[in-house]
Amino acid sequence: MTSKTTQWSRLLPEAAAIVGSILLAFAIDAWWDGKVERDREQSILADLASEFEQNKDRLAYMQGGHEERSRIALHLLEVSRGRAERPPRASLDTMVYRSLMQAGSFDPIQGVFSAVSASGELALIRDDSLRYALGSWPSVLQDAREEEQWIFRDVQNHYMPFLWERVSLTEALATESETDTDFGDPPAMADYDNLFGDATFENLLAAKAWNEDWAASELEELALLIDEVLRLLAKSQR
């Protein structure tokens, strides 16, 4: 009996040491895996912050374009109704071209976001609010771009055909294309005499101003989301 007791007294510490070493190994592995995940999370956060900062600048530029086209269209509407002085021919060409024949689209940089989403690594981000904000990015972006796509279709289907038949925009084309193309002498101002006061022309101006203003407001929703994402990214970074 004494021999067995002695044997167990010797084996128990050895067993405890083995179990302890195994548990320690598991703990070290878990700690290391956690460290790797946290390091990867921080790398993702930094890359996303850089990407969304660039998109913030792009978005501000695109919002400015929508707002400018809306302002020009409203001013031309006032000119057409005789409430504002008619600009010189060259300025008028450019104003008509920019307000009715141009359309803009916000095309964000999404390399990092797309890669992280596709790989499932968004799950590494521990901040629930940040994950939710990033998860809503695609749908908010789609809503904002739908209005821009609507404007593109209107330009192609309504504004351009209407203008091509009624006014020469060679000077505007020469200016806006930034090429050395010689279109000859500028056309006479008489082109606009029948255009101003035309109900269809005024309706097109009013619709374009409204659509551009609406597109700018849709982008504002996107701008608020970008600001929130950047705030949460900064909060989550070390």
VEXLONU-705341 format. One record per residue (C-alpha): residue in one letter; chain; x, y, z. Coordinates in Angstrom, 1 decimal. Example, Ala and Ser with C-alpha at 12.3 -4.5 7.8 and 13.67 -1.06 7.14 Angstrom:
<nodes>
NODE  logu  zapa      xx      yy      zz
NODE     A     A    12.3    -4.5     7.8
NODE     S     A    13.7    -1.1     7.1
</nodes>
This chain:
<nodes>
NODE  logu  zapa      xx      yy      zz
NODE     M     A     0.0     0.0     0.0
NODE     T     A     2.8     2.3     0.9
NODE     S     A     4.5     1.5    -2.4
NODE     K     A     1.4     2.4    -4.4
NODE     T     A     0.9     5.6    -2.5
NODE     T     A     4.5     6.5    -3.2
NODE     Q     A     4.0     5.7    -6.9
NODE     W     A     0.9     7.9    -7.1
NODE     S     A     2.5    10.7    -5.2
NODE     R     A     5.2    10.7    -7.9
NODE     L     A     2.9    10.4   -10.9
NODE     L     A     0.4    13.0    -9.9
NODE     P     A     2.9    16.0   -10.1
NODE     E     A     4.2    14.6   -13.4
NODE     A     A     0.6    14.4   -14.8
NODE     A     A    -0.2    17.8   -13.5
NODE     A     A     2.9    19.2   -15.2
NODE     I     A     2.0    17.5   -18.5
NODE     V     A    -1.6    18.8   -18.3
NODE     G     A    -0.3    22.3   -17.3
NODE     S     A     2.1    22.3   -20.2
NODE     I     A    -0.7    21.4   -22.6
NODE     L     A    -3.0    24.0   -21.3
NODE     L     A    -0.1    26.6   -21.4
NODE     A     A     0.5    25.6   -25.1
NODE     F     A    -3.2    26.1   -25.8
NODE     A     A    -3.1    29.4   -24.1
NODE     I     A    -0.1    30.6   -26.0
NODE     D     A    -1.7    29.4   -29.3
NODE     A     A    -4.9    31.3   -28.5
NODE     W     A    -2.9    34.4   -27.5
NODE     W     A    -0.9    34.2   -30.7
NODE     D     A    -4.0    33.7   -32.8
NODE     G     A    -5.6    36.6   -31.1
NODE     K     A    -2.5    38.8   -31.7
NODE     V     A    -2.5    37.9   -35.4
NODE     E     A    -6.1    38.7   -35.7
NODE     R     A    -5.7    42.1   -33.9
NODE     D     A    -2.7    43.0   -36.0
NODE     R     A    -4.7    42.1   -39.1
NODE     E     A    -7.7    44.1   -37.8
NODE     Q     A    -5.5    47.2   -37.4
NODE     S     A    -4.0    46.7   -40.9
NODE     I     A    -7.6    46.5   -42.3
NODE     L     A    -8.7    49.6   -40.3
NODE     A     A    -5.7    51.7   -41.6
NODE     D     A    -6.3    50.6   -45.2
NODE     L     A   -10.0    51.3   -45.0
NODE     A     A    -9.3    54.8   -43.5
NODE     S     A    -7.0    55.7   -46.3
NODE     E     A    -9.6    54.5   -48.9
NODE     F     A   -12.6    56.3   -47.3
NODE     E     A   -10.5    59.5   -47.0
NODE     Q     A    -9.9    59.5   -50.7
NODE     N     A   -13.6    58.8   -51.3
NODE     K     A   -14.5    61.7   -49.1
NODE     D     A   -12.5    64.0   -51.4
NODE     R     A   -14.0    62.5   -54.5
NODE     L     A   -17.5    62.8   -53.2
NODE     A     A   -17.0    66.5   -52.3
NODE     Y     A   -15.8    67.2   -55.9
NODE     M     A   -18.8    65.3   -57.4
NODE     Q     A   -21.3    67.1   -55.1
NODE     G     A   -19.8    70.4   -56.3
NODE     G     A   -20.4    69.4   -59.9
NODE     H     A   -24.0    68.6   -59.3
NODE     E     A   -24.6    71.9   -57.4
NODE     E     A   -22.9    73.9   -60.2
NODE     R     A   -25.0    72.3   -62.9
NODE     S     A   -28.1    73.0   -60.9
NODE     R     A   -27.2    76.7   -60.4
NODE     I     A   -26.4    77.2   -64.1
NODE     A     A   -29.6    75.5   -65.2
NODE     L     A   -31.6    77.8   -62.9
NODE     H     A   -29.8    80.9   -64.1
NODE     L     A   -30.5    80.0   -67.7
NODE     L     A   -34.2    79.5   -66.8
NODE     E     A   -34.2    83.1   -65.5
NODE     V     A   -32.6    84.3   -68.7
NODE     S     A   -35.1    82.4   -70.8
NODE     R     A   -37.9    84.0   -68.8
NODE     G     A   -36.4    87.5   -69.3
NODE     R     A   -35.6    87.8   -65.6
NODE     A     A   -31.8    87.9   -66.1
NODE     E     A   -29.6    89.5   -68.6
NODE     R     A   -28.5    87.2   -71.5
NODE     P     A   -24.8    86.4   -71.3
NODE     P     A   -22.3    86.8   -74.2
NODE     R     A   -22.5    84.0   -76.8
NODE     A     A   -19.3    82.2   -75.7
NODE     S     A   -20.5    82.1   -72.0
NODE     L     A   -24.0    81.1   -73.1
NODE     D     A   -22.7    78.1   -75.1
NODE     T     A   -20.6    76.9   -72.2
NODE     M     A   -23.5    77.4   -69.7
NODE     V     A   -25.9    75.4   -71.9
NODE     Y     A   -23.3    72.7   -72.5
NODE     R     A   -22.4    72.3   -68.9
NODE     S     A   -25.9    72.4   -67.5
NODE     L     A   -27.8    70.3   -70.0
NODE     M     A   -25.2    68.1   -71.7
NODE     Q     A   -22.9    67.1   -68.8
NODE     A     A   -23.6    64.5   -66.2
NODE     G     A   -21.4    63.3   -63.3
NODE     S     A   -21.1    60.0   -61.5
NODE     F     A   -19.4    59.3   -58.2
NODE     D     A   -17.1    56.3   -58.7
NODE     P     A   -15.5    55.5   -55.3
NODE     I     A   -12.3    53.6   -54.7
NODE     Q     A   -13.4    50.2   -53.3
NODE     G     A   -10.4    47.9   -53.6
NODE     V     A    -9.8    47.4   -49.9
NODE     F     A   -13.5    47.3   -49.0
NODE     S     A   -14.3    44.8   -51.8
NODE     A     A   -11.4    42.5   -50.8
NODE     V     A   -12.2    42.6   -47.1
NODE     S     A   -15.9    42.0   -47.7
NODE     A     A   -15.2    39.1   -50.1
NODE     S     A   -12.8    37.4   -47.8
NODE     G     A   -15.1    37.7   -44.8
NODE     E     A   -12.5    39.7   -42.9
NODE     L     A   -15.0    42.3   -41.9
NODE     A     A   -15.8    39.9   -39.1
NODE     L     A   -12.3    40.7   -37.6
NODE     I     A   -13.5    44.2   -36.8
NODE     R     A   -14.7    44.2   -33.2
NODE     D     A   -16.6    47.4   -33.2
NODE     D     A   -20.3    46.5   -33.9
NODE     S     A   -21.2    50.0   -35.0
NODE     L     A   -18.3    50.2   -37.4
NODE     R     A   -19.2    46.8   -38.9
NODE     Y     A   -22.8    48.0   -39.3
NODE     A     A   -21.8    51.2   -41.0
NODE     L     A   -19.5    49.4   -43.4
NODE     G     A   -22.2    46.9   -44.1
NODE     S     A   -24.6    49.6   -45.1
NODE     W     A   -22.1    51.2   -47.5
NODE     P     A   -23.1    49.2   -50.7
NODE     S     A   -26.9    50.0   -50.4
NODE     V     A   -26.4    53.7   -49.6
NODE     L     A   -24.0    54.0   -52.5
NODE     Q     A   -26.4    52.3   -54.8
NODE     D     A   -29.2    54.7   -53.8
NODE     A     A   -27.0    57.7   -54.5
NODE     R     A   -25.8    56.5   -57.9
NODE     E     A   -29.3    55.7   -59.1
NODE     E     A   -30.2    59.4   -59.4
NODE     E     A   -26.9    60.0   -61.3
NODE     Q     A   -27.7    57.2   -63.7
NODE     W     A   -31.2    58.7   -64.2
NODE     I     A   -29.5    62.0   -65.2
NODE     F     A   -27.2    60.2   -67.6
NODE     R     A   -30.2    58.7   -69.4
NODE     D     A   -32.0    62.0   -69.6
NODE     V     A   -29.0    63.7   -71.1
NODE     Q     A   -28.7    61.0   -73.8
NODE     N     A   -32.4    60.6   -74.5
NODE     H     A   -33.8    64.2   -74.1
NODE     Y     A   -31.3    67.0   -73.6
NODE     M     A   -28.7    66.1   -76.3
NODE     P     A   -31.3    65.4   -79.1
NODE     F     A   -33.2    68.6   -78.3
NODE     L     A   -30.1    70.8   -78.4
NODE     W     A   -28.5    69.2   -81.4
NODE     E     A   -31.5    70.2   -83.5
NODE     R     A   -31.7    73.8   -82.3
NODE     V     A   -28.4    75.3   -81.4
NODE     S     A   -24.8    75.1   -82.4
NODE     L     A   -22.4    74.3   -79.6
NODE     T     A   -19.2    74.2   -81.5
NODE     E     A   -17.6    76.9   -79.3
NODE     A     A   -18.5    75.1   -76.1
NODE     L     A   -17.2    71.8   -77.6
NODE     A     A   -13.9    73.4   -78.5
NODE     T     A   -13.6    74.9   -75.0
NODE     E     A   -14.7    71.9   -73.0
NODE     S     A   -12.8    69.3   -75.0
NODE     E     A    -9.5    71.1   -74.4
NODE     T     A    -8.3    70.1   -77.9
NODE     D     A    -6.8    72.2   -80.7
NODE     T     A    -9.8    71.4   -83.0
NODE     D     A   -10.7    74.4   -85.1
NODE     F     A   -14.5    74.7   -85.5
NODE     G     A   -14.4    77.9   -87.5
NODE     D     A   -16.1    81.2   -86.6
NODE     P     A   -18.6    81.0   -83.7
NODE     P     A   -22.2    80.8   -84.8
NODE     A     A   -24.6    83.8   -84.5
NODE     M     A   -26.5    84.6   -81.3
NODE     A     A   -29.7    84.1   -83.4
NODE     D     A   -29.6    80.4   -82.5
NODE     Y     A   -30.9    81.3   -79.0
NODE     D     A   -33.6    83.7   -80.1
NODE     N     A   -36.1    80.9   -80.7
NODE     L     A   -34.7    78.7   -77.9
NODE     F     A   -35.3    81.2   -75.0
NODE     G     A   -38.9    81.3   -74.1
NODE     D     A   -39.5    77.9   -75.6
NODE     A     A   -41.6    75.9   -73.1
NODE     T     A   -39.8    72.6   -73.8
NODE     F     A   -36.4    74.3   -73.2
NODE     E     A   -37.5    75.7   -69.9
NODE     N     A   -39.0    72.4   -68.8
NODE     L     A   -35.7    70.7   -69.6
NODE     L     A   -33.8    73.3   -67.6
NODE     A     A   -36.1    73.1   -64.6
NODE     A     A   -36.0    69.3   -64.7
NODE     K     A   -32.2    69.2   -64.9
NODE     A     A   -31.8    71.7   -62.1
NODE     W     A   -34.1    69.6   -59.9
NODE     N     A   -32.4    66.3   -60.8
NODE     E     A   -28.9    67.7   -60.1
NODE     D     A   -30.0    69.2   -56.8
NODE     W     A   -31.6    65.8   -55.8
NODE     A     A   -28.4    64.0   -56.8
NODE     A     A   -26.4    66.3   -54.7
NODE     S     A   -28.7    65.7   -51.7
NODE     E     A   -28.4    61.9   -52.2
NODE     L     A   -24.7    62.3   -52.2
NODE     E     A   -25.0    64.2   -48.9
NODE     E     A   -26.4    61.0   -47.3
NODE     L     A   -23.3    59.2   -48.5
NODE     A     A   -21.1    62.0   -47.2
NODE     L     A   -22.6    61.6   -43.7
NODE     L     A   -22.0    57.8   -43.8
NODE     I     A   -18.4    58.4   -44.9
NODE     D     A   -17.8    60.8   -42.0
NODE     E     A   -19.3    58.3   -39.6
NODE     V     A   -17.2    55.4   -40.9
NODE     L     A   -14.0    57.6   -40.6
NODE     R     A   -15.0    58.6   -37.1
NODE     L     A   -15.4    55.0   -36.0
NODE     L     A   -12.3    53.9   -37.8
NODE     A     A   -10.3    56.5   -35.9
NODE     K     A   -11.8    55.3   -32.7
NODE     S     A   -10.9    51.7   -33.3
NODE     Q     A    -7.3    52.3   -34.4
NODE     R     A    -4.6    52.1   -31.8
</nodes>
